[in-house]
Every structure is written in structure tokens, then in C-alpha cells.
Amino acid sequence: MTSSRRHHLKSLILQIAAGWIEEENKELIAAKEAYMSENAPNPDLGGDMAALQELCKKLHQALDQIDDSRYDAEAKVKKSNLEIEDLKMKVVDLAGVKKPALKKVRMSADAMLQALLGGKHKVTMDLRSNLKQVKKEVKEETPEALDWRKNIDDKADRKKMFETS
């Protein structure tokens, strides 16, 4: 389908929808006028003061009744909304939260950094290259050092040095 054909069909659909909305608005206005003519006839204002006061009292009573019914309807709506939320929570609790099985991923440090930082960053992380090189010194123990009895004279001189001071 070409773009011009698609555009033409879309504009036709929008025109039809706009016509339907206008019809609904007209029907709504007609329904309001019919309801008002049935339930609230035009008041007869051509009377004396007592008749007008009586009409005002009736209107106030009607307003009170309408207010009561509105309040009751609001309370019912709030109660049903709370029940709906409770039922939703129960459904979630009953269904439970299923944790997906995690898969073991073998990835090098370089691949992880590249995934986190994006492909444009070239980061190499060879952990062993950054380590400090340490040479192990092997102590050559002479057989003389192993025998403690041979070094006792040296230790005796040290002991004398501390005793004299």
C-alpha cells in the first residue's frame, strides 16, 4: 500500500469518527433536555410571595435528596474500588511471583566491560599484567645455623650486653 493511499484511508476514518462524535453529542444534548423537561418542569413564577417560598422549600428538599443520593453513590463507588484492589492483591498473592531460572554466563572481564561501556570503548583488562612482580628469596640455611648449640656463644655475648647495662 502506498503512503498516499494509506494517508487517504486514514483521513476518511478520521472524518467518519468525527461525524460519529458529533451525532453522540447531539443525542446526549437531546437526552438531557428530555430528562429535564420530565423531571424538572419550568416553575410558575407568577404567584404571590407565599407560593414562591413554598417553591423554594420544595427545591431545597429536592436538592437535599439529590445530595444524599450522590453521597451514597460515591460511597458505593469507593467501597467497590477498595474491593477491586483487594481482589487484585489476592490474585497476585495466589499467582505468586515466579522468578526466572538464571543461567550461568561465562564472560571474561574484557567482555563484561565492553558490554557495559559499549563497543566504542576498547578496554583490556588483564589482571595479571597489573600485578607487582615479586621475586621470592630463598634462604639458604647452612648446617651451622640449624644447630642451635653452635650459636650459643654468640647469644651469650648478647645476654651479657643487656645485663651490664
C-alpha positions as CSV (number, residue, x, y, z in Angstrom):
1,M,0.0,0.0,0.0
2,T,1.4,3.4,-1.0
3,S,1.8,6.1,1.5
4,S,-0.7,8.4,-0.3
5,R,-3.4,5.6,-0.2
6,R,-2.7,5.0,3.5
7,H,-3.0,8.7,4.2
8,H,-6.2,8.9,2.3
9,L,-7.7,6.0,4.2
10,K,-6.6,7.4,7.5
11,S,-8.3,10.8,6.7
12,L,-11.5,9.0,5.7
13,I,-11.5,7.1,9.0
14,L,-10.9,10.3,11.0
15,Q,-13.8,12.1,9.1
16,I,-16.2,9.2,9.9
17,A,-15.1,9.2,13.6
18,A,-15.7,12.9,13.8
19,G,-19.2,12.5,12.4
20,W,-20.0,9.8,15.0
21,I,-18.8,12.0,17.8
22,E,-21.0,14.9,16.6
23,E,-24.0,12.6,16.5
24,E,-23.3,11.3,20.0
25,N,-23.1,14.9,21.3
26,K,-26.4,15.8,19.7
27,E,-28.0,12.7,21.2
28,L,-26.6,13.5,24.6
29,I,-28.0,17.1,24.5
30,A,-31.4,15.8,23.4
31,A,-31.4,13.2,26.2
32,K,-30.6,15.9,28.8
33,E,-33.3,18.2,27.5
34,A,-35.9,15.3,27.6
35,Y,-34.8,14.4,31.2
36,M,-35.0,18.0,32.4
37,S,-38.5,18.5,30.8
38,E,-39.8,15.3,32.6
39,N,-38.2,15.7,36.0
40,A,-37.9,19.5,36.4
41,P,-40.7,21.4,34.7
42,N,-40.3,25.1,34.4
43,P,-41.5,26.7,37.7
44,D,-44.5,29.0,37.6
45,L,-43.1,32.3,39.0
46,G,-46.3,34.3,38.5
47,G,-47.7,33.8,42.1
48,D,-47.6,35.6,45.4
49,M,-44.7,35.6,47.9
50,A,-46.0,32.5,49.9
51,A,-46.2,30.4,46.7
52,L,-42.6,31.3,45.8
53,Q,-41.4,30.5,49.3
54,E,-43.2,27.1,49.0
55,L,-41.5,26.5,45.7
56,C,-38.1,27.4,47.2
57,K,-38.7,24.9,50.1
58,K,-39.6,22.1,47.6
59,L,-36.4,22.9,45.5
60,H,-34.3,22.7,48.7
61,Q,-35.8,19.4,49.7
62,A,-35.2,18.1,46.2
63,L,-31.5,19.3,46.4
64,D,-31.1,17.6,49.7
65,Q,-32.4,14.3,48.3
66,I,-30.1,14.6,45.3
67,D,-27.1,15.3,47.5
68,D,-27.9,12.3,49.7
69,S,-28.2,10.0,46.6
70,R,-24.9,11.5,45.2
71,Y,-23.1,10.8,48.5
72,D,-24.4,7.3,48.7
73,A,-23.3,6.6,45.1
74,E,-19.8,8.0,45.8
75,A,-19.6,5.8,48.9
76,K,-20.6,2.7,46.9
77,V,-18.0,3.5,44.2
78,K,-15.2,3.9,46.8
79,K,-16.2,0.7,48.5
80,S,-16.2,-1.2,45.2
81,N,-12.9,0.3,44.2
82,L,-11.4,-0.9,47.5
83,E,-12.8,-4.4,47.0
84,I,-11.4,-4.4,43.4
85,E,-7.9,-3.5,44.7
86,D,-8.1,-6.2,47.4
87,L,-9.1,-8.8,44.9
88,K,-6.3,-7.8,42.6
89,M,-3.8,-8.1,45.5
90,K,-5.3,-11.6,46.3
91,V,-4.8,-12.6,42.7
92,V,-1.2,-11.5,42.7
93,D,-0.6,-13.3,46.0
94,L,-2.2,-16.5,44.7
95,A,-0.3,-16.4,41.5
96,G,2.9,-15.8,43.3
97,V,5.9,-14.1,41.9
98,K,7.8,-16.5,39.7
99,K,11.5,-15.9,39.5
100,P,13.1,-17.0,36.2
101,A,15.8,-19.5,36.3
102,L,19.1,-17.7,36.0
103,K,21.6,-19.1,33.5
104,K,25.3,-19.2,34.2
105,V,27.1,-16.9,31.8
106,R,30.7,-17.3,31.1
107,M,32.2,-14.0,30.2
108,S,35.6,-12.6,30.6
109,A,36.3,-9.3,32.3
110,D,37.0,-7.7,28.9
111,A,33.7,-8.8,27.5
112,M,31.8,-7.5,30.6
113,L,33.5,-4.1,30.4
114,Q,32.8,-3.9,26.7
115,A,29.2,-4.8,27.2
116,L,28.8,-2.2,30.0
117,L,30.8,0.6,28.3
118,G,29.7,-0.1,24.8
119,G,31.5,-1.2,21.7
120,K,33.3,2.1,21.1
121,H,35.4,1.7,24.2
122,K,38.2,-0.7,23.8
123,V,39.2,-1.7,27.3
124,T,41.5,-4.6,28.0
125,M,41.8,-5.9,31.5
126,D,44.5,-8.4,32.0
127,L,44.5,-8.6,35.7
128,R,47.8,-10.4,35.9
129,S,49.7,-7.7,33.9
130,N,49.0,-5.1,36.6
131,L,50.3,-7.1,39.4
132,K,53.6,-6.3,41.1
133,Q,56.3,-8.7,40.3
134,V,57.8,-10.2,43.4
135,K,60.8,-12.4,43.4
136,K,60.9,-15.0,46.1
137,E,64.1,-15.1,48.1
138,V,65.1,-18.5,49.1
139,K,67.0,-18.5,52.3
140,E,69.9,-20.8,52.2
141,E,70.3,-22.3,55.6
142,T,73.7,-23.5,56.4
143,P,74.0,-26.6,58.5
144,E,75.7,-24.4,61.2
145,A,72.6,-22.2,61.5
146,L,70.5,-25.3,62.0
147,D,72.4,-26.4,65.1
148,W,71.4,-24.1,67.9
149,R,74.2,-25.3,70.2
150,K,76.8,-23.8,67.9
151,N,75.4,-20.3,68.1
152,I,75.0,-20.3,71.9
153,D,78.2,-18.4,72.4
154,D,77.0,-15.5,70.2
155,K,73.8,-15.4,72.2
156,A,75.7,-15.5,75.5
157,D,77.6,-12.3,74.5
158,R,74.3,-10.6,73.7
159,K,72.9,-11.6,77.1
160,K,75.9,-10.1,78.8
161,M,75.5,-6.9,76.9
162,F,71.9,-6.5,78.3
163,E,72.9,-7.5,81.8
164,T,75.7,-4.9,82.1
165,S,73.6,-2.0,81.1
